[in-house]
Every structure is written in C-alpha cells, then in structure tokens.
C-alpha cells in the first residue's frame, strides 16, 4: 500500500511540474502575442502576472521593457532592460535596448567615473559572484587546514605542508574578507532607476528641506538601503554626478 | 378748397429741382478751408491766416475779403497767393492758398469770423476760427534758459505697465522757431534692457506742430515710434536715445512753417540724446492655477485644432495652437498641455507673422506640436483654459480651448520590428521558449551548509592544536608525562597483579599492587619515582585532603604489601579483595590529584 502511494505521488508530481512550466510559457506567448498586436497595456498586465507568480526570465523582463518603451514610460522600460541584462540569454539585446532608451531621454545626468574600489567590487559581484568567492575561500581554508595538520602530525612533508598550509589559510582569509566586503556592498547599495518625469532630490528626508538637485526620468542612481531603512517613504540616493540626497521612494524603482 | 393747378406746378418744380441737385453737387467738388498757423499767440507775434481752395480743376477764384477782425492787426490787406497741383493715383488736385499776415494785438480769446470768397462767381464763406492771444510777461522768464534750442525726448504712453504689456515709446524732437530740420538719423545703440523692442512703421512723414514750453514757442515732431514689451518686472531703465539731426538756422522767421526738410546752406549735424527714463514694471498677477499661462498680454484670441482625427500608429498628428490679435504676440510662449501617455513628441514648430503698422503690434503666432501615437486607441487632449492678461482692465481673461481627440488604429505591420517607424534601433520582442527561473537563489552565506563547512575546519584546527600541544608536553615535560600516564601505568600494574593472582604468585601480586599505588601517587605528585618511603606518600595524600577512610585503607594496603614477604599470603579471595581495594583506592586518589 505504501509503495503504491509513493508511486502515485511520484507520478502526480511528474505530471504536475511540466504542466506548470507549460502554463507560464503559454502565458508568456499569449502576452507576447498581445505585444505584437500593439496591445501594450494588456501585454504588460499579462507579463506582470507571470512575474507575480514567481517566474523570472530574461525574456520576460525584456518584453516588459519593450511594452513600457511603447507606452513612453522610459524609466520603467530602462528598469526592466537592466533586469534583463542580468540574464546571459538576453544580455546583448538588453544592452542595445538600454542604449536605445538612453538616447530617447531628454535629459541626461553628468556622470562621474566610478571609484576604483566600486569598480572592483562591481566586477567581483557581477563577474565572479559572492558564492564563488565564499566557495573558493572554503576550499583554501580546507587546504590550509590539511597543510597545518600534516605539518603538526606528520614529519615527512613538514616544510612543504607548512608553507602550503599558511599560504592557503592567508589566501582563504583574503577571499573571505573580499567576499564579505562584496556582500556588504551588495546588501547596502543597489541600483535604481528614476521612473517619474522629474523628482526633486532633497538634503534631508523632508519636502521642506533644501533642494539639492532634480532627478529626471531614466537617471540611474545608487540606492543606499542601510541609510534608507529608517525613513519610511524616502530613499537615500547618490546621483551619477556624485550628488547625494533624499528622494521620495515612488520616484525610484530599485533593482532587486 | 385746394387749388389743384398750383399743386401740380409745385410738384413739377420739386421734381426739376431734385433732378438738378446732383448736378449741382457734382459741380461743387472743391473744398474751402481757413486755417491759422498758431492758435495760441503772444501779443505782438506774427501769424498767418490761410484760405485754401482746392479742387479737381482750376476755378475762377477771387481774392478773399477779410472781415473786421478783433484783437489782431492785418499787416497787409492783400494776401500772398500760392498755387500747387498734385496728381495722386491719376487724380489731379489744384490748390490755391491765400495767406494774410496778422499780428496779435489784444490779449484774450478772439474769433476770426468767416472769410468770404468768390468761387466761379458764387460767394462762399469759410468756417470761423478761435484764437487765444496771451501776454508774454505772464510766463516764466527763465524757462527759455532751461530748455535747449533743440532737444529730443522719449514719450511713453504708459509709464507703469505690467510685464508683457505693450507700451509705445515715441521719439519726439523739439526745436525752436528759426531752426529747420533737414534730416534725422537714429544712431545705433539704444539700450532697452528688459524690453522686447519692435519699431513701428511710420507711414506718414513727420509733421511739425507748434507748442509753447516754459513760455517759449517750440516746434515738435514725432520722428519714430517703438513698441516696447517689458519682459520682467521691477525697475527698468530705457537708456538715452541717440540721434543725429541735420539742422539749419534761419536768420529770419518770415516763413516759420516752411518745409520740414527744407534745404539750404549753413547746414550742420548735431548729435542729440534723450534723457534716460526709469519705469516701474509691475509683475503679472497670479492666474488661476488650473489655467495655462503663456505670458500673453493684450487682446488675443487663441484656437487649438488637430489636423487629423484618425491615424494609424506611427503616423503624425499635428496639434496647432494659434494665438492672434493685438498684444505681445512675439513674446507668447508655447502652451504646455496635459498630453496623454503613449505619444512620441517631436520638436514643436513655431511660426509668427507680426504687423507693426499703427500704434500697436498685432499678428498671429502658431505652435504646431507633432504627436505620434505608438499604441492604438483613442487619445484625448482635455479642455484647457489659457490665461490672457487684459492690461486695459487689469484682469485675466480666460480662453477656453475645447477638448480635442483623435483615434489611432493599429498599423498594418503586425509585428514590432527593429526598423519600424519611430522604433528604429529598438530590438523586437523575444518570442519562443524562454528560460525560466522560479526563485531567486539564496546566497551561499545564508545557508547552514556554509556555516557548517566554515565551522568544521576551525574546530579541527583547534582540536589539532590542542592535541599537538599535548603531544609536545608529553614529549618534553616529564612530570606532565608521568602525571598524564599515571592512571594508565597504575592500571597496567593492576593488570599484572591480576595475572600474578591468576598464576598464584602472591608476592608478585602485592609487589605490583604496591607499585601501582606508590607509582600513581608519586607520578601525580611529581615526586621521584623511587626512594620515597610509604609514609611520605601517605603524608602527601593526607595533604591533598583525602578522606580518612581512604588514608586508612591506603596505609593498610601499603603495610600489607610491605610485610607480605614475611607473612603468609592470604587466601585467593583475600588477594582478589586487595586487588579490588587497590582499584578503588586508585579511583579515590584520582579524584584528589
């Protein structure tokens, strides 16, 4: 009886899983059909439903970007193209779409070059990833541990094991520190896109405080989550020109 | 009783008169006019009374006969006569002017009665003219010294306008009798900061008029006119107006109203500058917040229209706003409308047509916005109020522009392509099978596996280090080594004692038990391995606060071990009991050290 139940459960699961995948793909195709028919709002609504059910795809974000481009919501379009550029399958298309959208913005921010450690951190985060860094750090840690134990308890390879162990532990430590730094940077800061036509950047999270600058639709900003977490309705941002200030949170959509 | 024959005669006479009347009117196509060169005259000042007969043909005109004049004296009863012929648009006009020279004599207001003149045998009379003769001595004596012989002034029709309101600045030249103006030329460099300036077209040539300033007779002429529109509020300054004027000083004043541009010798050029003018420009009042402000001031009409009501996506619809009328047309801004989403907006086109004739600027200005719908649907541009300030009544007039809308149908090309219309350069949507990710991956550091994997080597390292330290100590610290191995050594000796018990070697058994106890105590206490009397060991145990029972058993056992060589061994059971007692003692002693 128990065996029969297990077989039935496995059989049901086998049938159910592909049907879920098929459903989201089918919904995606229907939404794309709407997009091609120029029913942009309907297409966006259908894409959004897929995303709300927890299904993510580079193609989904990319097509959402196209829909918003057609509706002249270029800030949102840029946001979705940026999301899409994180997926290897759609990265190239997304980048050319971002260029296209950027060309259509009336205003562009002056851009300061990224600081070296920010570039380094971004490179590690985007190209290697913190999980890979942690994994490498663990591997070196175990290697170092083995070297040290051999050095302590086996006299045969003392010299080699000593240097190998110390070197591996130091390397492991450096990798852990780097991974923690990148992780901290990723957790504290994020990228956001201004989605309102224009919004004022204030000196403090209060509309009566002095105005620092104006952020226009499509500006890419760096969001400081840690600084923002205690101020409901406000986000602390840094503009591409280096100016920092507070902006009302509905004006910016942050990439998660 | 009515006499019908007389009535008929009267009727025929009336009809005849009615038929002849137009002919008579046609025959009188001339004008007769009497004018004086001055209406306000000083006592003793000479002026002229002109009788002008003009018409389309030469006529038989007799000399006018002057009536009795009061307050003036006639210099010559025979007038001077001048005739001129002008041909305008093919029509010839002949004009004959008789001019009497008069001298003012008595102060007061006098009337020159109608002058009679015979034209084509018929007596005609002019209109009467009123003149005022004033006493020179009543006027300021030093006034003439304050004003120069010739000067320039800018005269404004409003010195307290609002922003955007048109004001007319007239360039007026004043010059004394005896000065003739031969030419004038504005010099570049009139600074009108804060104003939009348009020169008004002056159709007629300047005509001098006579005025009395500070008791001195001047002639004045408006040379040029400008329309000025203040572009900001506050105190604005019109700089000095520079002009170069050609003048000729006349030695006599026989003909005070000679040609304005009279030629002659002794001509010279003078550079004149008007006084700068400061004016206070008021800001425009706040308009209704729902209305669109376009900086419009004046009497302006505004219309808005779409050139098409139906298009397909990607095609252009033109939204044209036309502002026309009198006012600050050149300064009107493009109205900003609330346009619906989904429209591509291109740079608006702007055109204007300005007329500068007369005393006001009028014309029209058009703003054409190019709208390109990207999505099918109905696009509606809501009704909008445009605020136009009426400077005359000092209030806003709101022009309501009705809502306009158009429909955008889907274009015939179904698919979005990379090259279609306004989307040139935009990649098309991604179709087909997508790669799906159902959940965000959890960062490694948030998993328990990561922390286990991180903790294991650390624990292993600590354990290894401790083990290594212990091994090193066992190796190099004899006391520690003896202490560490004391229990094991004692157990080994007890085991040997057990073997001796099994092989019935009682002496060997008690020897091993003795060694086990003394060895354990000395190893734990760091005492030498041999040569220590049992009493010292017992003392050591007592010092460690051992229980008296333990000390008593230890002493008994050690004494038994020491004396067994000389005494008979006990039974096997006694021996086993001693082995057990030794084991218990070792356990008790282990707790002490």
Interface residues (C-beta under 8 A of the other chain):
Chain A: X21 X24 X25 X28 X29 X32 X35 X36 X37 X38 X39 X40 X41 X54 X55 X56 X57 X58 X59 X60 X62 X63 X66 X69 X70 X71 X72 X73 X87 X89 X90 X93 X96 X97 X100 X103 X130 X131 X134 X135 X138 X141 X142 X144 X145 X148 X149 X152 X153 X179 X183 X256
Chain B: X313 X341 X342 X343 X344 X374 X375 X376 X410 X411 X414 X415 X416 X423 X425 X426 X427 X428 X429 X430 X431 X433 X434 X435 X436 X437 X438 X439 X440 X441 X443 X444 X445 X450 X453 X454 X457 X460 X461 X464 X465 X467 X468
